[in-house]
């Protein structure tokens, strides 16, 4: 990782609203398999608030990454940008980017664990029998993937091409224009009327 100049300034804390107690630290760095990014951190000395984010600075061609999940590739490196949609269609699970979406670097097993956590949260939101039963079936299927008892397809669709699956087994496809228009980016757009 090559580090560049670090910019630091005192700002108003977004949590406690105290003036000039929070530090905003920004630095541009190069991350392998991800490219140039702006790493931002806000730390408040008053209330202890801390927030970090990584913002991609490079845009590539839109790309769809397709990997068949099996017991031998659970440790395959996954780079998911803040604008990417991640899905496992056979299980009916999908995470689309939103305004607070963050990028991350993990492996295939880590992506499955993130889906497990999301389904467990949904279990607390929906109390009807059908939702509970469906969520339990999905959790069982996710566990079977991690245990190598099942295979499925991991798909990452990135309209800015900033994600990556670091594997010789990944299929990288172009995203057709009509599909690209339907993908969420996580960015708010204000249009003139």
BATISE-276618 format. One record per residue (C-alpha): y, x, z negated; residue in one letter; residue number from 0. Coordinates in steps of 0.05 Angstrom, whole numbers, plus 5000, padded with zeros to 4 digits. Layout:
<tivex yy="Y" xx="X" zz="Z" type="A" seq="NUM"/>
...
//
This chain:
<tivex yy="5000" xx="5000" zz="5000" type="X" seq="0"/>
<tivex yy="5066" xx="5031" zz="5021" type="X" seq="1"/>
<tivex yy="5124" xx="5013" zz="4975" type="X" seq="2"/>
<tivex yy="5195" xx="5006" zz="4998" type="X" seq="3"/>
<tivex yy="5262" xx="4998" zz="4961" type="X" seq="4"/>
<tivex yy="5261" xx="4953" zz="4900" type="X" seq="5"/>
<tivex yy="5320" xx="4905" zz="4892" type="X" seq="6"/>
<tivex yy="5333" xx="4878" zz="4822" type="X" seq="7"/>
<tivex yy="5387" xx="4831" zz="4798" type="X" seq="8"/>
<tivex yy="5402" xx="4787" zz="4737" type="X" seq="9"/>
<tivex yy="5400" xx="4713" zz="4751" type="X" seq="10"/>
<tivex yy="5402" xx="4646" zz="4715" type="X" seq="11"/>
<tivex yy="5332" xx="4629" zz="4690" type="X" seq="12"/>
<tivex yy="5302" xx="4570" zz="4729" type="X" seq="13"/>
<tivex yy="5264" xx="4548" zz="4667" type="X" seq="14"/>
<tivex yy="5314" xx="4552" zz="4609" type="X" seq="15"/>
<tivex yy="5378" xx="4555" zz="4650" type="X" seq="16"/>
<tivex yy="5406" xx="4613" zz="4610" type="X" seq="17"/>
<tivex yy="5455" xx="4655" zz="4651" type="X" seq="18"/>
<tivex yy="5441" xx="4728" zz="4667" type="X" seq="19"/>
<tivex yy="5377" xx="4735" zz="4626" type="X" seq="20"/>
<tivex yy="5325" xx="4731" zz="4681" type="X" seq="21"/>
<tivex yy="5309" xx="4789" zz="4726" type="X" seq="22"/>
<tivex yy="5295" xx="4776" zz="4799" type="X" seq="23"/>
<tivex yy="5256" xx="4834" zz="4828" type="X" seq="24"/>
<tivex yy="5242" xx="4838" zz="4903" type="X" seq="25"/>
<tivex yy="5207" xx="4892" zz="4943" type="X" seq="26"/>
<tivex yy="5181" xx="4896" zz="5013" type="X" seq="27"/>
<tivex yy="5111" xx="4925" zz="5017" type="X" seq="28"/>
<tivex yy="5055" xx="4933" zz="5068" type="X" seq="29"/>
<tivex yy="4988" xx="4902" zz="5049" type="X" seq="30"/>
<tivex yy="4925" xx="4920" zz="5089" type="X" seq="31"/>
<tivex yy="4899" xx="4860" zz="5130" type="X" seq="32"/>
<tivex yy="4963" xx="4822" zz="5114" type="X" seq="33"/>
<tivex yy="5021" xx="4863" zz="5140" type="X" seq="34"/>
<tivex yy="5092" xx="4867" zz="5114" type="X" seq="35"/>
<tivex yy="5108" xx="4821" zz="5056" type="X" seq="36"/>
<tivex yy="5164" xx="4809" zz="5007" type="X" seq="37"/>
<tivex yy="5138" xx="4810" zz="4936" type="X" seq="38"/>
<tivex yy="5184" xx="4770" zz="4889" type="X" seq="39"/>
<tivex yy="5180" xx="4765" zz="4814" type="X" seq="40"/>
<tivex yy="5225" xx="4728" zz="4765" type="X" seq="41"/>
<tivex yy="5220" xx="4746" zz="4691" type="X" seq="42"/>
<tivex yy="5262" xx="4715" zz="4636" type="X" seq="43"/>
<tivex yy="5275" xx="4756" zz="4573" type="X" seq="44"/>
<tivex yy="5298" xx="4694" zz="4536" type="X" seq="45"/>
<tivex yy="5241" xx="4643" zz="4545" type="X" seq="46"/>
<tivex yy="5186" xx="4686" zz="4575" type="X" seq="47"/>
<tivex yy="5184" xx="4649" zz="4642" type="X" seq="48"/>
<tivex yy="5149" xx="4689" zz="4697" type="X" seq="49"/>
<tivex yy="5137" xx="4672" zz="4769" type="X" seq="50"/>
<tivex yy="5111" xx="4716" zz="4825" type="X" seq="51"/>
<tivex yy="5103" xx="4702" zz="4899" type="X" seq="52"/>
<tivex yy="5087" xx="4738" zz="4963" type="X" seq="53"/>
<tivex yy="5124" xx="4718" zz="5026" type="X" seq="54"/>
<tivex yy="5096" xx="4742" zz="5093" type="X" seq="55"/>
<tivex yy="5149" xx="4774" zz="5136" type="X" seq="56"/>
<tivex yy="5109" xx="4779" zz="5200" type="X" seq="57"/>
<tivex yy="5089" xx="4722" zz="5246" type="X" seq="58"/>
<tivex yy="5029" xx="4728" zz="5292" type="X" seq="59"/>
<tivex yy="4998" xx="4681" zz="5342" type="X" seq="60"/>
<tivex yy="4967" xx="4618" zz="5311" type="X" seq="61"/>
<tivex yy="4894" xx="4630" zz="5295" type="X" seq="62"/>
<tivex yy="4832" xx="4594" zz="5271" type="X" seq="63"/>
<tivex yy="4781" xx="4635" zz="5232" type="X" seq="64"/>
<tivex yy="4710" xx="4608" zz="5230" type="X" seq="65"/>
<tivex yy="4657" xx="4639" zz="5185" type="X" seq="66"/>
<tivex yy="4587" xx="4612" zz="5171" type="X" seq="67"/>
<tivex yy="4579" xx="4618" zz="5096" type="X" seq="68"/>
<tivex yy="4512" xx="4646" zz="5072" type="X" seq="69"/>
<tivex yy="4486" xx="4685" zz="5012" type="X" seq="70"/>
<tivex yy="4499" xx="4752" zz="5047" type="X" seq="71"/>
<tivex yy="4574" xx="4742" zz="5059" type="X" seq="72"/>
<tivex yy="4599" xx="4713" zz="4993" type="X" seq="73"/>
<tivex yy="4637" xx="4779" zz="4980" type="X" seq="74"/>
<tivex yy="4672" xx="4778" zz="5048" type="X" seq="75"/>
<tivex yy="4747" xx="4789" zz="5039" type="X" seq="76"/>
<tivex yy="4791" xx="4729" zz="5052" type="X" seq="77"/>
<tivex yy="4867" xx="4733" zz="5061" type="X" seq="78"/>
<tivex yy="4898" xx="4663" zz="5060" type="X" seq="79"/>
<tivex yy="4973" xx="4659" zz="5075" type="X" seq="80"/>
<tivex yy="5017" xx="4606" zz="5044" type="X" seq="81"/>
<tivex yy="5017" xx="4567" zz="5110" type="X" seq="82"/>
<tivex yy="4942" xx="4563" zz="5121" type="X" seq="83"/>
<tivex yy="4895" xx="4504" zz="5117" type="X" seq="84"/>
<tivex yy="4826" xx="4520" zz="5087" type="X" seq="85"/>
<tivex yy="4766" xx="4474" zz="5096" type="X" seq="86"/>
<tivex yy="4691" xx="4469" zz="5091" type="X" seq="87"/>
<tivex yy="4679" xx="4409" zz="5138" type="X" seq="88"/>
<tivex yy="4605" xx="4398" zz="5120" type="X" seq="89"/>
<tivex yy="4626" xx="4384" zz="5048" type="X" seq="90"/>
<tivex yy="4689" xx="4344" zz="5066" type="X" seq="91"/>
<tivex yy="4735" xx="4391" zz="5028" type="X" seq="92"/>
<tivex yy="4802" xx="4415" zz="5053" type="X" seq="93"/>
<tivex yy="4865" xx="4445" zz="5023" type="X" seq="94"/>
<tivex yy="4929" xx="4440" zz="5063" type="X" seq="95"/>
<tivex yy="4993" xx="4478" zz="5047" type="X" seq="96"/>
<tivex yy="5049" xx="4445" zz="5010" type="X" seq="97"/>
<tivex yy="5120" xx="4465" zz="4990" type="X" seq="98"/>
<tivex yy="5094" xx="4506" zz="4930" type="X" seq="99"/>
<tivex yy="5035" xx="4535" zz="4967" type="X" seq="100"/>
<tivex yy="5021" xx="4609" zz="4954" type="X" seq="101"/>
<tivex yy="4981" xx="4660" zz="4992" type="X" seq="102"/>
<tivex yy="4923" xx="4696" zz="4960" type="X" seq="103"/>
<tivex yy="4871" xx="4750" zz="4972" type="X" seq="104"/>
<tivex yy="4800" xx="4735" zz="4948" type="X" seq="105"/>
<tivex yy="4729" xx="4732" zz="4976" type="X" seq="106"/>
<tivex yy="4686" xx="4674" zz="5003" type="X" seq="107"/>
<tivex yy="4659" xx="4660" zz="4933" type="X" seq="108"/>
<tivex yy="4731" xx="4658" zz="4906" type="X" seq="109"/>
<tivex yy="4749" xx="4605" zz="4959" type="X" seq="110"/>
<tivex yy="4689" xx="4564" zz="4938" type="X" seq="111"/>
<tivex yy="4710" xx="4571" zz="4864" type="X" seq="112"/>
<tivex yy="4780" xx="4546" zz="4882" type="X" seq="113"/>
<tivex yy="4749" xx="4484" zz="4914" type="X" seq="114"/>
<tivex yy="4705" xx="4474" zz="4852" type="X" seq="115"/>
<tivex yy="4767" xx="4477" zz="4808" type="X" seq="116"/>
<tivex yy="4804" xx="4426" zz="4852" type="X" seq="117"/>
<tivex yy="4745" xx="4378" zz="4851" type="X" seq="118"/>
<tivex yy="4739" xx="4384" zz="4775" type="X" seq="119"/>
<tivex yy="4813" xx="4366" zz="4769" type="X" seq="120"/>
<tivex yy="4802" xx="4306" zz="4814" type="X" seq="121"/>
<tivex yy="4746" xx="4283" zz="4768" type="X" seq="122"/>
<tivex yy="4799" xx="4272" zz="4714" type="X" seq="123"/>
<tivex yy="4845" xx="4233" zz="4761" type="X" seq="124"/>
<tivex yy="4796" xx="4183" zz="4789" type="X" seq="125"/>
<tivex yy="4752" xx="4145" zz="4740" type="X" seq="126"/>
<tivex yy="4716" xx="4097" zz="4787" type="X" seq="127"/>
<tivex yy="4641" xx="4107" zz="4796" type="X" seq="128"/>
<tivex yy="4644" xx="4121" zz="4871" type="X" seq="129"/>
<tivex yy="4696" xx="4177" zz="4863" type="X" seq="130"/>
<tivex yy="4657" xx="4207" zz="4804" type="X" seq="131"/>
<tivex yy="4592" xx="4205" zz="4843" type="X" seq="132"/>
<tivex yy="4623" xx="4235" zz="4906" type="X" seq="133"/>
<tivex yy="4657" xx="4290" zz="4866" type="X" seq="134"/>
<tivex yy="4592" xx="4308" zz="4832" type="X" seq="135"/>
<tivex yy="4556" xx="4312" zz="4899" type="X" seq="136"/>
<tivex yy="4610" xx="4359" zz="4926" type="X" seq="137"/>
<tivex yy="4606" xx="4402" zz="4863" type="X" seq="138"/>
<tivex yy="4530" xx="4407" zz="4871" type="X" seq="139"/>
<tivex yy="4538" xx="4428" zz="4944" type="X" seq="140"/>
<tivex yy="4591" xx="4480" zz="4926" type="X" seq="141"/>
<tivex yy="4544" xx="4508" zz="4872" type="X" seq="142"/>
<tivex yy="4488" xx="4510" zz="4924" type="X" seq="143"/>
<tivex yy="4533" xx="4551" zz="4970" type="X" seq="144"/>
<tivex yy="4548" xx="4602" zz="4915" type="X" seq="145"/>
<tivex yy="4474" xx="4606" zz="4897" type="X" seq="146"/>
<tivex yy="4455" xx="4619" zz="4970" type="X" seq="147"/>
<tivex yy="4414" xx="4555" zz="4975" type="X" seq="148"/>
<tivex yy="4457" xx="4524" zz="5028" type="X" seq="149"/>
<tivex yy="4500" xx="4545" zz="5087" type="X" seq="150"/>
<tivex yy="4565" xx="4515" zz="5112" type="X" seq="151"/>
<tivex yy="4626" xx="4534" zz="5153" type="X" seq="152"/>
<tivex yy="4690" xx="4562" zz="5125" type="X" seq="153"/>
<tivex yy="4750" xx="4548" zz="5170" type="X" seq="154"/>
<tivex yy="4820" xx="4576" zz="5159" type="X" seq="155"/>
<tivex yy="4873" xx="4550" zz="5207" type="X" seq="156"/>
<tivex yy="4939" xx="4588" zz="5204" type="X" seq="157"/>
<tivex yy="4997" xx="4566" zz="5248" type="X" seq="158"/>
<tivex yy="5031" xx="4634" zz="5237" type="X" seq="159"/>
<tivex yy="4968" xx="4677" zz="5243" type="X" seq="160"/>
<tivex yy="4980" xx="4711" zz="5176" type="X" seq="161"/>
<tivex yy="4912" xx="4698" zz="5146" type="X" seq="162"/>
<tivex yy="4849" xx="4740" zz="5157" type="X" seq="163"/>
<tivex yy="4775" xx="4740" zz="5146" type="X" seq="164"/>
<tivex yy="4753" xx="4813" zz="5142" type="X" seq="165"/>
<tivex yy="4684" xx="4809" zz="5174" type="X" seq="166"/>
<tivex yy="4650" xx="4826" zz="5239" type="X" seq="167"/>
<tivex yy="4617" xx="4757" zz="5235" type="X" seq="168"/>
<tivex yy="4682" xx="4717" zz="5237" type="X" seq="169"/>
<tivex yy="4699" xx="4679" zz="5300" type="X" seq="170"/>
<tivex yy="4774" xx="4681" zz="5314" type="X" seq="171"/>
<tivex yy="4798" xx="4625" zz="5359" type="X" seq="172"/>
<tivex yy="4864" xx="4603" zz="5389" type="X" seq="173"/>
<tivex yy="4891" xx="4537" zz="5363" type="X" seq="174"/>
<tivex yy="4906" xx="4489" zz="5420" type="X" seq="175"/>
<tivex yy="4978" xx="4464" zz="5422" type="X" seq="176"/>
<tivex yy="4958" xx="4392" zz="5406" type="X" seq="177"/>
<tivex yy="4919" xx="4414" zz="5344" type="X" seq="178"/>
<tivex yy="4976" xx="4462" zz="5324" type="X" seq="179"/>
<tivex yy="5025" xx="4404" zz="5321" type="X" seq="180"/>
<tivex yy="4981" xx="4368" zz="5270" type="X" seq="181"/>
<tivex yy="4974" xx="4427" zz="5223" type="X" seq="182"/>
<tivex yy="5016" xx="4427" zz="5160" type="X" seq="183"/>
<tivex yy="5055" xx="4491" zz="5145" type="X" seq="184"/>
<tivex yy="5080" xx="4478" zz="5075" type="X" seq="185"/>
<tivex yy="5152" xx="4486" zz="5097" type="X" seq="186"/>
<tivex yy="5203" xx="4430" zz="5092" type="X" seq="187"/>
<tivex yy="5238" xx="4416" zz="5157" type="X" seq="188"/>
<tivex yy="5306" xx="4382" zz="5162" type="X" seq="189"/>
<tivex yy="5319" xx="4352" zz="5230" type="X" seq="190"/>
<tivex yy="5386" xx="4330" zz="5260" type="X" seq="191"/>
<tivex yy="5388" xx="4258" zz="5283" type="X" seq="192"/>
//
